[in-house]
């Protein structure tokens, strides 16, 4: 049944305040009742013990037993006088002395002296002390009865002392106002605390109704698990609060990870690496690139008011692939442009020779040009039998020649046509050669050397350049996503080439290392242990 049908306020903060006030009032009433119940029993016990103590004091007076034996029932006798004196001194309702027959020898009402008592004195006359609350001729009272002993220790009667029960009740009722005052104070403090807490909840819930909060939660769940962008929420201690389905897919987690990783540390779930550092906020920036498994991701992180953060992830793998295909296309265009420029110069030379009637020189020139091109292609295909790799190296040779950087194959190069993943090896080789050409272009004696050879089923790739080299302390850092010394291009950012080279090599169980070449430049070595059939 809804709060509206129950007559409750619709706002969540009002419902919480009323609930807390009801709980505080209930606790105060319950505490008061629990306190009063044992208090009544305690007051009864105290009244009975007081009556018993007065009776014991009276019976301890040896003159009382002697007067009982020496005199008869008399309203003005010594027993009555002693009993009234004790009653006046102690404030008891009555002090009654009876003989062995149960005949009163004293009573607040002298007319009752000489009459049997209204309650059975048998226990006291038998030598037992009695405490009880009972009704008698003077009404309900708390009583204490003790035997009265003579000088020789023989029981000669009994002393019964009563305290009016109304006085016990008055003490109990007198304690109630103070108790209620304390309970009221506690209730007021609880109400104030409830009000302050409700105000805080009002600020945190933005004064929404429970139905609105439930609707927002439902909408959030539907939105988070339907959008095609990864969302991961962290608390102030770096523990995961939420992972939506897309984030689990992009990070390579189990599809049901949102329920299994909640409450666990980010480093524990993803392990060490750039992705973890970006999501944890240890690396600042917008649209940060990172590689997780085979995917290239763009991450953004936004702190929350409670010290946590929400990070979003976008899959840029396809875009990165398109960008690299565009780079390859541009490289091919550069190679074609270089060849076109070279062919145009040669055609102009040939035309000049023909116009000058230097036919023999023209024939020699054409023969030489064709032989150079054929020699270059033949040298590459003889040493690199895989057609994709051979075509890549022939194209890169032309581009390198236009840039004034000789590109040559090492004498030990020999790779059979048994490559398992030619596309992956082409990507690795192309990235390393491009980087080597960029590094060697500004050197004094530019040179790039490529070595490709087989050792059993393993493929070994070495790319050396005459550039400035890589400092020893940065030879691991250069494989980090986002690290680059180049300016970003228009269609994609830099800093992923070497990172992807390492990822591709590691996917095949291989390794990539950076070192120093013989002439001081950089040397990159790639070992792919299962690259050949």
N, C-alpha and C positions, 0 to 999 in steps of 0.2 A: 504494500500500500504506500502511495507516495506521500511526501511531506505535506503537499497541498490538501490531500484528502483527510489527513490527520489534523489539519488545522495548524501545522507547524510553519514557521517562516521558511521561505524558499532559499534564502541565502545560506551558504554553507557555514559562514562564521556565526550567524544567529543560531543555527541549529546546534553548533558545537558549544556556544555559550550556554544555551538552555540545558543541554545535556550535562555540562560540567556543573552548573548550579544545582541541578537535580541530584547529581552524584554527591556534591558537597553537603547538601541538606540531608540526604539519606545517611551519609556517613556520620554527620553530627547527631542525628536522632538515634542511630544505632549505637554510637559510642555512649550517648547519654543513658540509653536503656541498659547497656551492658555494665555501666558503672553503678546505676541505681540498684540493679538486682542484687549484686553481692553486698552493696552498702546496707540494704535492709536486713539481710541475714547477719551481717557483722554487728549492726546495732542491737539486734535481738540477743546475740551471743554476749555482747558486752553488758546488756541489762541483766541477763540471767546470772552472769559471773559476779556482777556487783551485788545482786540480791544474795547470792551464796556467800560472798565474802562478809556481808553484814551479819548473816545468820551465824557464820563461823565465829565472828568476833563476839557476838552476843552469847553463844554457847560456851565460849572459852572463859566467861566470867564465873568463877566457882560460887559466887553468892547467889546467882540466879537459880542454880540447881538446889541450893540449900533453902532458898525462899520457897521454891516450888514444893519441897518436901515438908516444910514447916508451916505453910499456910494453905488455906483453901481458896476456892474461886471467889475473888472479892474484887470489885471494881476499884477499890481504894487500897488494895493490898500491895505488898512490896514487888510482886512479879509484874503487876500492871504498871506500877511506877517506873520500874527499870525498863520495861519494854517501850513505854511512851518516851522515856528519855532518849533511848537509842533511836527511835523513829524520828524524833524531832532533830536529833543531831545529824542523822544520815540523809534525811529527806525521803525515806522510804514511805510507801503508801500504807503499809502496816507491818507490825512485828508481833506475831502471834506465838505464844508459848502454850503447848498442850502437854497434858500428862499422859501416862501410859494408856489411859482409856480414850484418848482423843478429845478430852474435854478442854475447852479454851480456858486458860488462866490469864490471858491478856488479849485485848482487841481494841482498835481505835474507837469502836462503838461499845461502851461499857455494858450495854444491855445484852450483848451477845456473850459476855463472859459466863462460863458455867454451861454453855451449850456445846454440843459436838461440832467439830469443824466440818465444812462443806465438802472437803476433798479428803481422800484417804491418806492418813499419815503413816500407813503401814511400813513403807520403805524406810522412812526416817527413824521410826521406832525400832526397826530391825537393824539399825546401825549403818544405813547407807545414806550418802548425800545425794540430793536430788536437785536438778535444774530443769525447769520447764516453763512453758507459757500456757496458762490455763485460765478458765473462768471460775470465779468464786463469788462470794456474797458481795464483794466490793467491785465486781466487774473483772474484765480481762487484765491480767498482770503477768509480769515476768517474775518467777518465783525461785527461791532457793530454800531447801529444807535440809537441816542437819540434826543428828541426835543430840540430846542434852544429857551429859554424863555427870554423875555424882563424884564426890571426892575419891571413892573407891573404884571408879571406872564403870560403875553399873549405869545402864540407861534408865533414866527416870522420866524422860519426856522428849520433846522435840521443839525446835525453834523454826518457824516458817516466816520468811521475810518476802514481801512483795513490792515490786516497783510498778507503778501504773503504766500500762502499755501505751496510754495516750501520750505520755512524755517521750517514749521511744519514737512514736509516729511523728511527734512534733519536731524532734531532732532530724528525722529523715526529711520531713517537709521543709524544715529550715535550711537543709543543705541544697535543696533543689534550686532555689533562685541563684545561688552562687554558681552551681553547676551549669544552669542554663545560660548564665552570663558568659562563662568560659566557652560553652558550646556556641553561643551567638558570636563571640569574638572569633572563634575558629571558622565559623561559617562565613563571617564577613571577610576574613583573610582569604579563605578559599574562593569567595566570590570575586575579590579583587584580583587574585592570581588568575582565575578563569577569564576575567575580563581582559587582562593584559595579554594572556596567551591567545585569546580570540582575536585581539587586535593584530597580533603578530601574524596569526594565520590568515587574517583578512588581507594583510599586505602581501603575503606570500602567494595566496590564491587569487589575488586581484579581485576580491569580492565576488567570486563566481559561485554559482549554485553547484550542488553535488552533481546534478544532471548535466550541467555544462562541463564540469571537470571530466565526468565519464565520457561525454561526447568528444571532448578534446583528445582524451587518451585513445579512444577508438579511431579517431581521424588520424592521430599521429602514427599509430601502428599501421593503418592502411597506407598512409603516405610513405612511411619509411621503407616498407617492404614492397612498394610498387614502383618507386622511382628508379631510374636507371643510373643512379649515382650512388657510390658507396658512402655510407655515413657510419662513423664510429665515435662514440661518446666516452669520455674518460672523466673520472673523478679527480679531486685535488691531489690524491696520492698516486696518480698514474694507473689506477685500476680501471678495467673496462666496465662501462655501464651498459652499453648497447652496441650491437653490431647488426646492421641490416643485411638482407640477403645479398645485395650487390657487393657490399664491402667484403662479406665472407668469400664471395666468388673471386673478387679481384685479389684478395690477400692469400688465396689458396687454402682457406679454412674449410672445415666441414660445413655443408649446407645448414645443418642444425646448430651451428656454432654460437648463435645468439643466446642459446640457453646454457651452453657448456663453458663459455669463456667469460661470462659475466662475473665480476668480482676478482678476476685474475689479473696479474700485472701484465702490462703490454709487452715488456721484455720477455716474460715467460711464454707468452703465446706466440710472438713473432720471432723471437731471438734477436741477437744483436745485428745491427746493420743500419743503413741509411734510412730505410723505410721506418724502422722503429724510432730513430732519432727525429725524423720529420714529424711523425705523429705525436711524439712525446713533447715536442716543442724545443728540443735541444738544437735544432737548426731553424733559424728564423727566415721568413720571406714569404712571398706570394707565388702561387703556381709553381711549387717546387717539384722538380722531376725526380722520380725514383724508379728503380727497377725491382719488381717483386716476382721472382720466378721468371716466366717468359713474358711478363707484361711490363709495359712502360706506363707508369701512373703519374698523374698530376695531383698533388696534394695541397690543400689549404686548411689552415687550422685557426679556429676562432675561440678565444677564452670565454668562459661563462662566469657569471657573478659569484658562484660558490667556489671558485678556484679551479674548477675543472676545465674541460675544453671539448669542442665538437670539431672533428676533422672530416673533410669531404675528400673523396677519391674519384677521379675520372680516368677512364681507360683511354690511353693515348697510343696504344700499341699499333692500331691500324694507321693512325695518322703518322706515327713515326716511320712505319714501313713505307707509307706513301712518300714521306719526305726523303727517305733513303733511295726509293726508286726514282724520285725526282733528281736527287744528286747523281744517281747512276746515269739517268737520261742526260743530265747536263754534262756529265763527263763524256758520254758518247758524242754529244753535240760538239763539245770542245775538241774531241778527237777528230770528228768529221771536218770541223772548221779548220783544224790544223792541217789535216790532209788536203782539204780543198785549197788552203793557202799555199801549201807546198806544191800541189799539182799545178796551180795557176802559175806559180813562178817557173816551174819546169816547162809548162806549155809555152810560156812566153820565151823562155830560152830556146826551146826547140823551134818555135816560129822564127826567131831571129836567125838561127843557124840555117834554116831552109831558105829564108829570104836572101841570105848572103851566099847561097849556093854551096854551103859547106855540108854537103850530103854525108860524107864519110864521118865527119864530126858529129852530125846529128844522129847517125846510127849508133855510134859509140856511146853517145849520151843516153839514148833511150835504153840501150843494153845495160848500161851501168845502173840506171835508176831502177829498172825492173829487177836487176840482180840484187840490189840492196834490199828492196822490199821483200823479195822472195827469200833472201838469205835470213832476214830478221824473222819472218814467219816460220821458216824451216827450223831455225835454231830453237825457237820457242816450242814448236810442236814435237821436235825430237826429244826434248828434255821433259816436257810436260804433256803427257798423253791425254789427259782429260780435256775435252774440247771446250768446256765452259771456262776452265782455268786458263787454258791457252789463249782463248779469245780475250779474256780479261787482261792478260799480261801484254798481248800485242797492242790492245787499245791504250793501255797505260804507258807503253813505250812511246807511242806517238805523242800523247799528251806531255810526257816528260821531256821529249825532244823539243817541243815547242817552248816549254818553260826553261829550256837550257839546262836541264838536269838529266844526265845520262842514267838510264835504267838498264841494268844488266842482270843476267842470271848467273849465279855462282857456278863455278865449274862442277861442283858436286851435285848440282840439281839433277834429279831424275825421279819422276813421279809417274807410276803406271796408271793405266785407265781402269782402276779398280776402286775409285772413291765411292764410299757409301752415301755421303751427303754432299754432292758437289756444290749445291746452293749455299750451304753453311760455310764451306771452306772458301767459296768465292767472296762471301760477305766479310769473313775474317781477313782474307788477303787484301781485298779492296780497301778496307778501312786502314789497315796498317800501311799500305803503299801510299794512300792519299796523305796520311800523316807524315810519312817519310819525305814525300815530295815537298810538302809545306815546310818541313824543317830544313831540308837541304837547299831550298831555293835561294836562300840568302847567304850561303857559305862561300868560302873562297874557291874551293875545288869541289863543286857539287857532285854528289854521286849517291845513287840508291841501288842497293844490291839485294836481290831476292834469291833465297835458297829454299827449294822444295825437294824433299827426298823421302823415301820410304825406308822404314826399318821393321821388317816383318809386316804386321798389320797396322803399325803406327805410321802416321804422317807427321813429318817434322817441317815446320815453316820457320824461316829466319828472315827478318827484314832489317837491313842495316842502312843507316844514312850518315851523311857527313855534317849533320846539323850540330847545334850546341850540346846535344845530349840531355839526359835527365839526371838531376842530382840524386845521389844515393838515398837521401832522406825522403825523397818524394816519389820513389819508384813504386810504392804501393798506393799512394794517394791519387796518382793519375788514373787508376782504374775505378775511382769513386764516381758515382753518378753526379753530374753537374760540374765536375772539374774540367776546366778547359782554359787554354791561353788564347783562344780565338774568339772573335766577336760573333754573336749569334746571327744566323741568316734570317731572311724574312719569313720563311715557312716553318722553321723549327729552331729550337734552342740547341746550343752546343753542350758538350760534356757527357754524351752518351755513347760515342763511338767505341772508346776503349772499354767502357763498362759492358757494352753488348758483346764485344769481342770476348771478354772473359766469360760472360754468361754462356755464349755459344760454345766456347771451349769446355766449360764445366758441364754443360748438358751432355757432351760426348765423353765425359770422364777425363777431360784433358786439363792442361794448365797453360797459363800465359804469364810470362815474366818479362820484365824490362831490365836491360843491362847496358853495358858500354861496349861500343864496337872498337875495332882495332885502331881506327883513326880518331877516336875520341867522341864520335857521335853516339846516337842511340842505337840499341840493338834489341829487337823484340823477338822472343822465341816462343813458339806455340807447339805443344806436343799433344797430338790426338791419338791415344793408344788404340782405338778401334775404328779408325777412319777408313781402312781399306778392307775389301772383301777377302 
